[in-house]
Amino acid sequence: MADSLTTITTLIRDNLDEVSSGYWTDAEIQRKAVRRLRELWSRIIGVRDDWYKSTTPATITLVSGTLKYALPAGFFRAASIRTSTSGKEAVKWA
């Protein structure tokens, strides 16, 4: 069931036994509700991202001038990149 922000505000006021703006205005209640919803959503996304992380490393050999690479089978996105170089002191990422 999807509730509107107005419905959520009314439910909060019912729980506080406050029919109209008393201690908090509607805008304050709604700002707090939206902030908490965004926090919850980022936690949900974090859990989902952790679920798909693999501890199995994949190796992609970079070639000068190549801009796009296909990830190995089973990988959806690169979460971190560890650079190992052959005879180079540093790698500049652009």
C-alpha positions in Angstrom: 0.0 0.0 0.0 1.5 3.3 -1.1 0.6 6.2 1.2 0.9 9.8 0.2 2.9 12.3 2.3 -0.3 13.9 3.5 -1.6 10.5 4.7 1.7 9.8 6.5 1.5 13.3 8.1 -2.1 12.5 9.3 -1.0 9.1 10.7 1.8 10.7 12.6 -0.5 13.4 14.0 -3.0 10.7 15.0 -0.2 8.9 16.9 0.8 12.1 18.6 -2.8 12.9 19.5 -2.4 16.2 17.7 -5.2 17.0 15.2 -3.5 20.1 13.8 -0.1 21.8 14.0 0.9 22.1 17.6 4.5 21.3 18.4 5.5 20.4 14.8 4.3 22.0 11.5 3.2 19.8 8.6 6.3 20.9 6.7 8.6 19.8 9.6 7.0 16.4 9.9 7.1 15.9 6.1 10.8 16.9 5.9 11.6 14.4 8.6 9.6 11.6 6.9 11.3 12.2 3.6 14.8 12.3 5.2 14.1 9.0 7.0 12.7 7.4 3.8 15.9 8.4 1.9 18.1 6.9 4.7 16.1 3.7 4.6 16.4 3.6 0.8 20.2 4.0 0.9 20.4 1.2 3.4 18.3 -1.0 1.1 20.6 -0.2 -1.9 23.6 -0.9 0.3 22.3 -4.3 1.2 21.5 -5.1 -2.4 25.0 -4.0 -3.5 26.7 -6.1 -0.8 24.6 -9.1 -1.9 26.1 -9.1 -5.4 29.7 -8.5 -4.4 32.0 -11.3 -5.4 35.3 -12.0 -3.6 36.6 -13.8 -6.8 38.8 -11.4 -8.6 38.6 -10.8 -12.3 41.5 -9.7 -14.5 41.1 -7.3 -17.3 44.2 -6.4 -19.3 44.0 -2.7 -20.4 45.2 -1.7 -23.8 46.3 1.8 -24.7 43.6 3.6 -26.7 40.8 1.2 -25.7 38.0 3.0 -23.9 35.4 0.2 -23.3 35.8 -3.3 -22.0 33.3 -6.1 -21.4 33.3 -7.5 -17.9 34.0 -11.2 -17.5 30.9 -13.5 -17.2 29.2 -13.3 -13.9 30.3 -9.7 -13.1 27.8 -6.9 -13.2 30.0 -3.9 -12.4 33.5 -3.1 -11.1 33.3 -2.2 -7.4 37.0 -1.6 -6.9 40.1 -1.6 -9.1 43.5 -2.7 -8.0 46.2 -1.7 -10.5 49.2 -3.8 -11.0 51.8 -2.6 -13.4 54.7 -4.1 -15.2 57.8 -1.9 -14.8 55.7 1.3 -14.1 55.9 3.3 -10.9 52.5 4.9 -11.2 49.4 4.8 -13.4 47.4 7.9 -14.2 43.6 7.2 -14.4 41.6 9.7 -16.5 
